[in-house]
Amino acid sequence: MLVGQKVGVECGHYKSWGRVVEVASSGVKVQLESGGLLQFDNNGKGYYTTTTYDCPGPWFLSHQRDVD
């Protein structure tokens, strides 16, 4: 993954788009279009760091797009 890359995320019936804002050896941080910030580990499993939704479990990276 690259900083600036557009990615899809989902948790249960919640789906959103965001952009990778930080890449580290432990995973990535994704800034959502809605303003939330998610931290993902290297397995693509993530949690909110700035706010919460009524989500039944962890968030997952669902798909990626080229930087646009």
Backbone as a chain_set.jsonl record, in Angstrom:
{"seq": "MLVGQKVGVECGHYKSWGRVVEVASSGVKVQLESGGLLQFDNNGKGYYTTTTYDCPGPWFLSHQRDVD", "coords": {"N": [[0.84, -1.179, 0.0], [0.32, 2.301, -0.541], [0.943, 5.642, 0.563], [-1.723, 7.84, 0.158], [-3.175, 6.172, -1.447], [-6.344, 5.011, -2.519], [-8.746, 3.241, -0.7], [-11.162, 0.696, 0.029], [-13.258, 0.041, 2.803], [-14.844, -2.104, 5.195], [-17.338, -3.128, 7.571], [-19.402, -5.353, 8.839], [-22.54, -4.32, 7.752], [-21.703, -1.781, 7.156], [-19.971, 0.292, 4.918], [-17.256, 2.002, 3.397], [-15.148, 4.518, 1.86], [-11.696, 5.415, 1.863], [-8.47, 7.008, 2.383], [-5.09, 5.986, 2.403], [-3.033, 7.174, 4.909], [-0.795, 6.78, 6.379], [1.943, 4.572, 6.414], [3.341, 1.817, 7.982], [5.606, -0.589, 9.478], [3.99, -2.157, 11.02], [1.442, -1.936, 9.984], [-1.227, 0.008, 8.465], [-2.627, 3.36, 8.411], [-5.821, 4.66, 7.802], [-7.592, 7.342, 6.529], [-10.901, 8.077, 6.602], [-13.46, 9.028, 4.236], [-15.571, 10.068, 5.604], [-14.37, 11.234, 7.719], [-13.394, 9.798, 9.896], [-10.701, 7.914, 11.439], [-8.921, 5.02, 10.789], [-7.004, 2.321, 12.044], [-5.098, -0.201, 10.706], [-3.918, -3.566, 10.943], [-1.285, -5.769, 9.718], [-2.741, -7.832, 8.655], [-4.978, -6.772, 7.598], [-7.007, -6.1, 9.325], [-8.887, -3.82, 11.212], [-9.383, -1.0, 13.483], [-11.274, 1.752, 14.816], [-9.69, 4.828, 15.55], [-10.391, 7.374, 16.189], [-13.15, 7.755, 16.466], [-16.316, 6.042, 16.911], [-18.441, 3.586, 15.4], [-21.59, 1.884, 15.35], [-20.688, -0.959, 15.056], [-20.499, -4.426, 14.312], [-18.111, -5.752, 14.741], [-14.575, -5.977, 13.96], [-13.112, -3.711, 11.521], [-12.413, -4.213, 8.016], [-10.08, -4.146, 5.335], [-11.344, -3.879, 2.155], [-11.073, -3.497, -0.627], [-8.863, -2.073, -3.105], [-7.742, 0.865, -4.808], [-5.976, 2.457, -7.488], [-3.789, 5.248, -6.905], [-5.42, 8.294, -7.189]], "CA": [[0.0, 0.0, 0.0], [1.037, 3.561, -0.649], [0.265, 6.838, 1.087], [-2.566, 8.459, -0.866], [-3.949, 5.156, -2.149], [-7.753, 4.933, -2.133], [-9.101, 1.886, -0.291], [-12.491, 0.453, 0.56], [-13.273, -0.623, 4.107], [-16.188, -2.53, 5.577], [-17.579, -3.761, 8.859], [-20.814, -5.699, 8.784], [-23.201, -3.657, 6.621], [-21.076, -0.478, 6.927], [-18.922, 0.33, 3.898], [-16.799, 3.363, 3.185], [-13.884, 4.719, 1.161], [-10.743, 6.253, 2.559], [-7.125, 7.092, 1.808], [-3.979, 5.621, 3.279], [-2.32, 8.375, 5.332], [0.466, 6.388, 7.011], [2.338, 3.18, 6.233], [4.39, 1.427, 8.935], [5.856, -2.033, 9.449], [2.911, -2.824, 11.759], [0.178, -1.789, 9.274], [-1.504, 1.299, 7.836], [-3.724, 4.184, 8.91], [-6.685, 5.095, 6.707], [-8.5, 8.45, 6.819], [-12.131, 7.848, 5.868], [-14.119, 10.198, 3.654], [-16.461, 10.605, 6.639], [-13.555, 11.922, 8.712], [-12.824, 8.884, 10.884], [-9.364, 7.374, 11.194], [-8.823, 3.603, 11.119], [-5.67, 1.717, 12.124], [-5.146, -1.589, 10.252], [-2.703, -4.363, 11.103], [-0.809, -6.353, 8.464], [-3.731, -8.8, 8.174], [-6.112, -6.021, 7.069], [-8.026, -5.959, 10.367], [-8.716, -2.484, 11.745], [-10.227, -0.418, 14.513], [-11.306, 3.207, 14.836], [-8.826, 5.499, 16.518], [-10.906, 8.706, 16.497], [-14.582, 7.728, 16.729], [-16.839, 4.679, 16.788], [-19.732, 3.316, 14.788], [-22.222, 0.695, 15.891], [-20.169, -1.987, 14.17], [-20.517, -5.704, 15.013], [-16.782, -6.352, 14.864], [-13.505, -5.143, 13.394], [-13.165, -3.263, 10.13], [-11.505, -4.913, 7.127], [-9.82, -3.565, 4.028], [-12.117, -4.695, 1.226], [-10.516, -3.386, -1.961], [-7.931, -0.97, -3.289], [-7.704, 1.533, -6.109], [-4.754, 3.208, -7.729], [-3.806, 6.636, -6.454], [-6.042, 9.181, -8.19]], "C": [[0.883, 1.238, 0.0], [0.248, 4.678, 0.006], [-0.473, 7.492, -0.071], [-3.431, 7.468, -1.612], [-5.373, 5.108, -1.614], [-8.092, 3.479, -1.836], [-10.551, 1.845, 0.188], [-12.368, -0.277, 1.883], [-14.703, -1.041, 4.417], [-16.182, -3.213, 6.927], [-19.067, -4.078, 8.914], [-21.45, -5.059, 7.562], [-22.644, -2.262, 6.34], [-19.968, -0.615, 5.893], [-18.539, 1.779, 3.678], [-15.537, 3.34, 2.341], [-12.992, 5.592, 2.025], [-9.424, 6.271, 1.82], [-6.094, 6.718, 2.854], [-3.215, 6.897, 3.616], [-0.991, 8.054, 6.002], [0.695, 4.907, 6.771], [3.479, 2.9, 7.194], [4.583, -0.086, 8.845], [4.743, -2.807, 10.139], [1.556, -2.734, 11.058], [0.021, -0.412, 8.672], [-2.6, 2.038, 8.596], [-4.48, 4.704, 7.699], [-7.615, 6.191, 7.21], [-9.745, 8.251, 5.965], [-12.693, 9.146, 5.311], [-15.044, 10.857, 4.662], [-15.698, 11.315, 7.75], [-12.931, 11.035, 9.76], [-11.448, 8.399, 10.479], [-9.331, 5.934, 11.681], [-7.368, 3.173, 11.119], [-5.818, 0.248, 11.74], [-3.834, -2.291, 10.522], [-2.331, -4.975, 9.752], [-1.742, -7.421, 7.899], [-4.975, -8.114, 7.63], [-7.251, -5.831, 8.057], [-7.821, -4.621, 11.062], [-9.735, -2.075, 12.774], [-10.175, 1.091, 14.404], [-10.35, 3.742, 15.882], [-9.398, 6.84, 16.942], [-12.383, 8.736, 16.859], [-15.07, 6.296, 16.612], [-18.162, 4.674, 16.045], [-20.311, 2.1, 15.491], [-21.89, -0.474, 14.963], [-20.073, -3.308, 14.93], [-19.152, -6.361, 15.192], [-15.73, -5.443, 14.271], [-13.798, -4.731, 11.958], [-12.163, -4.072, 9.329], [-11.301, -4.097, 5.872], [-10.521, -4.448, 3.014], [-11.592, -4.629, -0.208], [-9.678, -2.111, -2.058], [-8.089, -0.384, -4.676], [-6.364, 2.214, -6.251], [-4.902, 4.613, -7.193], [-4.435, 7.485, -7.55], [-6.153, 10.575, -7.664]], "O": [[2.021, 1.225, 0.47], [-0.983, 4.66, 0.001], [0.088, 7.674, -1.151], [-4.337, 7.872, -2.342], [-5.589, 5.158, -0.404], [-7.767, 2.587, -2.621], [-11.087, 2.836, 0.684], [-11.482, -1.112, 2.063], [-15.656, -0.412, 3.959], [-15.185, -3.787, 7.365], [-19.895, -3.174, 9.024], [-20.956, -5.232, 6.448], [-23.068, -1.618, 5.381], [-19.133, -1.515, 5.975], [-19.379, 2.675, 3.759], [-14.932, 2.289, 2.13], [-13.47, 6.404, 2.817], [-9.268, 5.64, 0.774], [-6.206, 7.08, 4.025], [-2.794, 7.624, 2.717], [-0.152, 8.937, 6.178], [-0.217, 4.09, 6.9], [4.465, 3.636, 7.231], [3.796, -0.776, 8.198], [4.566, -3.996, 9.873], [0.605, -3.388, 11.488], [1.01, 0.267, 8.396], [-3.392, 1.436, 9.321], [-3.886, 5.128, 6.708], [-8.337, 6.003, 8.19], [-9.66, 8.256, 4.737], [-12.438, 10.226, 5.843], [-15.282, 12.062, 4.593], [-16.306, 11.929, 8.627], [-12.017, 11.471, 10.459], [-11.076, 8.468, 9.307], [-9.665, 5.65, 12.831], [-6.586, 3.618, 10.279], [-6.581, -0.479, 12.376], [-2.763, -1.707, 10.358], [-3.001, -4.719, 8.752], [-1.547, -7.869, 6.77], [-5.93, -8.786, 7.24], [-8.35, -5.439, 7.664], [-6.701, -4.306, 11.465], [-10.789, -2.692, 12.929], [-9.176, 1.657, 13.962], [-10.217, 3.177, 16.967], [-8.957, 7.406, 17.942], [-12.824, 9.681, 17.513], [-14.292, 5.415, 16.244], [-18.906, 5.654, 16.07], [-19.584, 1.365, 16.16], [-22.732, -0.914, 14.181], [-19.616, -3.324, 16.073], [-19.075, -7.451, 15.76], [-15.973, -4.248, 14.098], [-14.628, -5.333, 11.278], [-11.178, -4.566, 9.877], [-12.222, -3.435, 5.394], [-10.31, -5.661, 3.013], [-11.665, -5.623, -0.932], [-9.769, -1.211, -1.224], [-8.521, -1.067, -5.606], [-5.696, 2.514, -5.262], [-6.017, 5.113, -7.044], [-4.03, 7.406, -8.71], [-6.65, 11.46, -8.361]]}, "num_chains": 1, "name": "protein.A"}
